[in-house]
Amino acid sequence: MDKPLFETLLRLGDGTLILSQRLSEWCGHGPVLEEDLALTNTALDLLGQARMWLTLAGEVEGAGRDEDALAYLRHAHEFRNPVLVERPNGHYGDTLARQFFFDVWHYFLLQRLAQSADARVAAIAAKSLKEVTYHVRRSSDLVVRLGDGTDESHARMQDAIDDAWRYTGELFVDDAVDRDVAGRGIGCELAALRGPWLAHVREVLAEATLAMPDEAEAGHAALQGGRQGRHTEALSYVLAEMQSLPRAYPGAVW
């Protein structure tokens, strides 16, 4: 088994899977009907991407685990999603800040992966990039609308940006797995994404009349480690809900 590739695919699949699950919690609870539908559609996009990454991960592992087994039958410490995406939804501004930071990072990551030396990775990335291009445009526009809206929406959006910012540092920290797949042309080094990510974030926050957080605040080591299996208790609550049915009825089929 190609262990670094398997780990990389889990990281890609788990990130989109857990964020999809978080967004699905808004279904029926969105602030307005249009946003309720938009959040649900984004969740479905991410779920579809998670299925492709985890299916490929199962094939690379060669142990007979499919996308369902990887999604529903692993424990929290076996998940490889960044801590950012497991954070609770909070109010709508909190959800939007989390989504905005992830979307911009996801876009630049998929751009690189679409050029992967592994044709399977490149194909999934290229397909996903079409959806994520819309995700970035949508979340960026909404940050501007709320940041440059009323005094209350501005204050709430600023607080949400400041809070989510602390969890963004992990998105750009490379480890041995990242360096291995990047060296083989399969993946990319995450540190290279920080420049374009910061440029886009800075531009959007300026248009939204929101203050750019201190860059040093994004690198707190205690808020990192999700991609290596070190999570907050929030992930356990996500998994308890997401995995309850297949764990209660193992092997059940429709």
Order of alpha helices (4+ residues) and beta strands (2+ residues): alpha-alpha-alpha-alpha-alpha-alpha-alpha-alpha-alpha-alpha-alpha
